[in-house]
Amino acid sequence: MTHTYKITGMTCGSCKASVEKSLESIDNVTNVEVNLEKGEAEVTMSSHVATETLKKALPEKYTLSEKEVKNIFASTSTPSFEMEQEKSKLQQLKPLLLIIFYIATASVLLHYKDWSWSAFMLDFMGLFYIVFSFFKMLDLKGFPESFKMYDPLAKRVPAYGWIYPFIETALGLMFLMRFEVKIALIVTLVVLGITTIGVTKTLLDKKSIRCACLGTALKLPMTEATFIENAIMIVMAVLMLIN
């Protein structure tokens, strides 16, 4: 469920970061998005957290009051509502689907005259890493906070979240340049394997959090699409290692 609260006392980006950090430290809070201009905080919870608990978690200079509540897991029998929800999800995932489509198209065009499945997969994986790391690089400060919400290693080792975009960039270059491909494939299995475990757990727990696969520039929901994109890369890595 997601609750929207009014927050007073915020004056700058540092205040915004302080409020987000304080609220995210509370048990059962899975995601926090603060709008500095509106003076609001949208808090997503895996189970209900009392307003008083949220107030106590904030520094004294800030005050919190409940604005509205919306249950994103609420069921409804109205077909039009279900269609609207599904359309909304597709609209949110549109950037991700378009990016994957363009990466796949570019990889096909590079080899359509002299087709090779192995070359196609290497270029797809290379372009995938380069493009996705680019979006993460746009907000190197905000990405680790979003990433640790579901990646088990980033949650336990914060430094991993900071270097992850650089790991992706390095892997992308290794695939595109055909440099130490076997090592890159093994690292891919380890890195994406860890992330996929976290994604799977998040989906099974039905938590509503933001996917950090495209950094914080695009607000993508954590859905089965995130699992599928990781699975595609893992399957390609396994196939390449077998061959």
C-alpha positions in Angstrom: 0.0 0.0 0.0 1.1 3.6 -0.7 0.4 6.5 1.6 0.9 10.2 0.8 2.0 12.5 3.5 2.5 16.3 3.8 6.0 17.2 5.0 6.8 20.7 6.2 10.2 22.1 7.0 12.0 21.0 3.8 13.9 23.7 2.1 16.6 22.1 -0.1 17.8 18.9 -1.7 19.7 18.0 1.5 16.4 18.1 3.4 14.7 15.9 0.8 17.5 13.3 1.1 17.3 13.5 4.9 13.6 12.8 4.9 13.9 9.9 2.5 16.7 8.3 4.4 14.9 8.6 7.8 11.6 7.1 6.4 13.4 4.3 4.5 15.1 3.2 7.7 11.7 2.2 9.2 10.8 -1.5 9.1 8.2 -2.5 6.5 8.8 0.8 4.5 9.9 -0.4 1.0 10.1 2.8 -0.9 10.0 6.6 -0.3 9.6 9.3 -2.9 9.8 12.9 -1.7 8.5 15.8 -3.9 10.3 18.9 -2.6 8.1 21.4 -4.5 4.8 19.9 -3.3 6.1 19.2 0.2 4.9 15.6 0.0 6.3 12.2 0.6 4.9 9.1 -1.0 5.6 6.1 1.2 5.2 2.5 0.1 4.8 -0.1 2.8 4.8 -3.9 2.8 2.5 -3.7 5.8 0.9 -0.8 7.6 3.1 1.6 9.6 1.5 4.0 12.0 1.7 7.7 11.2 3.2 8.3 14.7 6.1 5.9 13.9 6.8 7.9 10.8 6.8 11.2 12.7 9.2 9.9 15.3 11.7 8.7 12.6 12.0 12.3 11.2 14.4 14.9 12.6 12.6 17.6 14.8 12.7 20.3 12.1 10.2 18.3 9.9 6.6 17.7 10.6 4.5 15.0 8.9 0.8 14.7 8.5 -1.3 12.1 6.5 -2.8 13.4 3.2 -4.3 10.4 1.5 -4.1 6.6 1.3 -4.4 4.4 -1.7 -4.1 0.6 -1.7 -2.3 -0.4 -4.8 -3.1 -4.1 -4.1 -6.9 -3.5 -3.8 -8.9 -5.8 -6.0 -11.9 -4.7 -8.0 -14.4 -6.4 -10.2 -14.8 -3.4 -12.6 -13.3 -4.5 -16.0 -12.7 -0.9 -17.0 -10.6 -0.3 -13.9 -8.5 -3.4 -14.5 -7.9 -2.3 -18.1 -6.8 1.1 -16.9 -4.4 -0.4 -14.4 -2.9 -2.7 -17.1 -2.6 0.2 -19.5 -0.9 2.2 -16.8 1.7 -0.5 -16.2 2.4 -0.8 -19.9 2.9 2.9 -20.2 5.3 2.8 -17.3 7.3 0.0 -18.9 7.3 1.6 -22.4 10.8 3.1 -22.0 12.3 -0.3 -20.9 10.5 -2.2 -23.7 11.6 0.4 -26.3 15.2 0.3 -25.2 15.4 -3.5 -25.4 13.7 -3.4 -28.8 16.3 -1.0 -30.2 19.2 -2.9 -28.7 17.9 -6.1 -30.2 17.3 -4.4 -33.6 20.8 -2.9 -33.6 22.3 -6.3 -32.8 20.4 -7.9 -35.7 21.4 -5.2 -38.2 25.1 -5.6 -37.3 25.1 -9.2 -38.5 22.1 -9.6 -40.9 24.4 -10.0 -43.9 26.7 -12.6 -42.2 24.5 -14.0 -39.5 26.0 -15.5 -36.4 24.0 -16.3 -33.2 27.1 -16.0 -31.0 28.1 -12.6 -32.5 24.5 -11.4 -32.1 24.3 -12.4 -28.5 27.7 -10.8 -27.7 26.7 -7.5 -29.2 23.2 -7.6 -27.6 24.8 -8.2 -24.2 27.4 -5.5 -24.8 24.9 -2.9 -25.9 22.6 -3.9 -23.1 25.2 -3.2 -20.5 26.4 0.1 -22.1 22.9 1.5 -22.5 21.7 0.5 -19.0 24.9 1.7 -17.3 24.5 5.1 -19.1 21.1 5.6 -17.3 22.6 4.6 -14.0 25.5 7.0 -14.5 23.0 9.9 -14.7 22.4 9.7 -11.0 25.3 8.0 -9.3 24.2 9.3 -5.9 20.6 8.2 -6.2 21.1 4.8 -7.9 22.6 2.9 -4.9 19.7 3.9 -2.7 17.2 2.4 -5.2 19.4 -0.6 -6.0 19.8 -1.7 -2.4 16.0 -1.9 -2.0 16.1 -5.3 -3.8 19.7 -6.4 -4.6 20.9 -8.6 -1.7 24.6 -7.8 -2.1 24.0 -4.0 -2.4 21.9 -4.2 0.7 24.7 -5.7 2.7 27.7 -4.0 1.0 26.7 -0.4 0.1 29.9 0.1 -1.9 28.7 -2.5 -4.4 25.8 -0.2 -5.4 28.2 2.6 -6.1 30.5 0.5 -8.3 27.7 -1.5 -10.1 27.3 1.0 -13.0 31.0 0.8 -13.6 30.9 -3.0 -13.6 28.2 -2.9 -16.2 30.2 -0.5 -18.4 33.3 -2.7 -18.2 31.3 -5.8 -19.1 29.7 -4.0 -22.0 33.1 -3.0 -23.4 34.4 -6.5 -22.9 31.6 -8.0 -24.9 31.7 -5.4 -27.7 35.5 -5.6 -28.0 35.5 -9.5 -27.6 38.0 -9.1 -24.7 38.2 -11.9 -22.1 34.6 -12.9 -23.1 34.6 -16.0 -20.8 35.4 -13.9 -17.8 32.7 -11.4 -18.7 30.2 -14.2 -19.1 31.0 -15.7 -15.7 30.8 -12.2 -14.0 27.5 -11.7 -15.8 26.1 -14.9 -14.3 27.2 -13.9 -10.8 26.1 -10.3 -10.9 22.8 -10.8 -12.6 22.2 -14.0 -10.6 22.4 -12.1 -7.4 20.1 -9.3 -8.6 17.6 -11.9 -10.0 17.3 -13.5 -6.6 16.4 -10.1 -5.1 14.0 -9.4 -7.9 12.3 -12.7 -7.5 11.9 -12.3 -3.7 10.5 -8.8 -4.3 7.9 -10.1 -6.8 6.9 -13.0 -4.5 6.5 -10.7 -1.5 4.4 -8.4 -3.7 6.3 -5.4 -2.8 5.7 -2.2 -4.8 9.1 -0.6 -5.3 11.0 1.2 -8.1 13.2 -0.8 -10.4 16.7 0.7 -10.7 17.6 -1.1 -13.9 17.4 2.3 -15.7 18.7 4.3 -12.8 16.5 6.9 -11.2 16.0 9.0 -14.4 13.0 6.8 -15.4 10.5 5.7 -12.7 9.9 2.1 -13.6 7.9 -0.2 -11.4 9.4 -3.5 -10.3 7.5 -6.1 -12.4 8.0 -9.4 -14.1 9.6 -7.5 -17.0 12.6 -6.9 -14.7 12.9 -10.6 -14.1 12.6 -11.4 -17.8 15.3 -9.0 -18.9 17.7 -10.5 -16.4 16.7 -14.0 -17.4 17.4 -13.2 -21.1 20.9 -12.1 -20.2 21.6 -15.1 -18.0 20.3 -17.6 -20.6 22.5 -15.9 -23.3 25.5 -16.1 -20.9 24.9 -19.8 -20.2 24.5 -20.6 -24.0 27.7 -18.8 -24.8 29.7 -20.6 -22.1 28.3 -24.0 -23.3 29.4 -23.2 -26.8 
